[in-house]
Amino acid sequence: MAGRAAGPSVVRTLAVWALTRAVLMLCVLKVLTVPGPDVTSDVSVIYRNWFDILRTGTFPLGDVTWQYPPGAALPILSPGLLPSVGYAEAFFALVLICDALVMAALLYAAHGRGRRSAGVWVWVVGVPLLGPTVYARYDVMVTAVAVAALLAGSRHPRVMGALTAFGAMLKVWPVLLLIGTARREATRRSWGTAVLVALGLLGVFALSMPGSLSFLTFQRERGTEVESLGSLVFHVARRFGWQGTVQFHYGSVEFVGPYVPLVSTLAQLLSVVALGWLVVWRLRARVWTPSTLADAGFTAVLLFTATSRVISPQYMVWLVGCAAVCLLFRSSRMGPPACLILAATAVTLLEFPIWFGHVVGSDDLGITLLFVRNGLLVTAAVIACLRLWRQTVTEPAASEASDAVAPARGAAEGRDDLVET
């Protein structure tokens, strides 16, 4: 009966995936039009320009918009694998393939013991909620590597370490997934492998392509993006005469003016505080459930996304991917924050690209959208932290205390019985 019931469920899931992805492809191919700025220009103009530079054997040394680790050259160069297709069309097709690979991996993992299909549906629904932007950036490719790392982590820590290092070379955030590895052997194997693979990849890029670390300088110079949590200060301040401006600066639309460096610094300090909390959690955690690796990774990525100086729309797909892995496990308690992430992803589509002009203009609609989206992110982060702490620190400590009290109580009752006798 279970096997017969599973068949129609998988077919229904694949049908929804195929339908939603067809719509996404029609959007990026401009058969269907989404209001707002053209989100595909990053691929057809910026990525294509980088492609022409990278294939000469060097990184874009003079381009301040190049703010990615050296491994990012691989997805930018990947459309060259389909030379008979235009660059943008080839890129979209490769992103679709990565999306399909994530879907296949989640479907396969959902049938293990103690698993469920909820995580598959998070991916099926969450990706199209972001609209065409999700296929017009290379973040689905990075998320595919991160999902593979999380799925491999519990049984194959060395594989997880290698995948995490590779993901970090594409876009730094996958390194955060290592925070949830179980102590001792799993941590030694995964972290050690990650360090070795990362150093090896950096060495290969440094020897083969000049400027592999130039992205660090450009990343350091970034300010406060108009969609970030810190930007709300300036969106509101503009209504009271703040004398700053909005400019395309270091690859994103940012605020430029008085107090922007201060708010950017405070955002970085918040990220440091988030890292400190994660370290304290890891030191205090008493048990690792089957979902702890994914839950901790999701929480870490969520914390750093919410506190970042830059919250670009495509960052949401990182959270959708991590949340999908969490909800594969019946032991995970990340259901509420995952639902909040799906809601935040839907709101993100409204603020970019549909009503991005209202965001840039800091009008009532734009500010409301940002308050809602960023409020959902912050709320999800707080709930995820509380649930992770409760499941791995508070409840195990209470259980241990209860177990310790029980024998002592039994012994005391035994002595009382002896006296009464």
Helices and strands as residue ranges (DSSP letters): H 2-28, H 41-41, I 42-47, H 48-54, G 70-72, H 73-77, G 78-81, H 87-109, H 118-129, G 131-135, H 139-153, H 157-170, G 173-180, H 185-208, H 215-220, E 224-225, H 231-238, E 245-249, E 252-256, H 260-284, H 292-306, H 315-326, H 335-349, I 350-354, H 356-360, H 364-389, I 390-394, H 395-420
